[in-house]
Amino acid sequence: MIRAFIETSLIDWDGKITSVIFFDRCNFRCPFCQNWQLITNPKKYPEYNIDEILKKISQKKNWIDGIVLTGGEPLLFFDGIIEIAKKIKKNNLLIKLDTNGSFPEQILSLIKFRLIDYVAMDIKAPLDQTYFIATGVNPKTNSDIIEKIRKTIKILIESNLDYEFRTTCVPGLIDEKAIKKIGEEIKGAKKWALQRFIPFTAYKKEYRNKTFDDNKLNELYKIACSIIPDSKLR
């Protein structure tokens, strides 16, 4: 279930010092994924005992701000996430969830029971047929994915929770038109982060030589800012 643990991170939650827990399953197979070996070959990595992790977290609680739950897709382990979140909350720490947004009911439950404090939701591409390419899932057997993504977007925008939407700028999937389409889907959002794509370790080989230069990224960023004023380029 847990295949990686970073005790101290300064980059996984803006403005906060965190520990990061990585879960080893995902329902997507994004061709540009950076953590694909964690998903496709989890036994390559040691399995971490959650009680040992929680013990380390308890020892650090006076100088870290919170815990990031990431992966993979953490919500595939929903019951485990609830248990872990409750234990983390006993240490008075904040919790950030990284998610692909395909589990709206689970996110709604976590918000309702105040078990998370921040959500970073990836929006891989425009919510059309491109989304199936970007996520590597079969549209015939996953025809409800886009509906679920839209539902999670709505839940987050209408909640009182802090959150951000994230889009990795992958050539072939993201361009000016794509940014405009995604922006329309998340209009009214608090924050939108455009992320630089690091091609060298992408899941699919054909994506390992694709990249945007700074000029192109800045063009996409300007479009994002025109729709969501609090946009960032990472």
ABEGO torsion letter per residue (X at the ends): XBABBBABBAAABBGBBBBBBBBABBABBBAABAAAAAAABAAABBBBBAAAAAAAAAAAAAABABBBBBOEBAAAAAAAAAAAAAAAAAAGBBBBBBBAGABAAAAAAAAAAGABABBBBBBABBBBAAAAAAAGBBAAAAAAAAAAAAAAAAAAAABABBBBBBBBBBBGABBAAAAAAAAAAABGBABBBBBBBBAAABABAAAAABBBBAAAAAAAAAAAAAABABBBBX
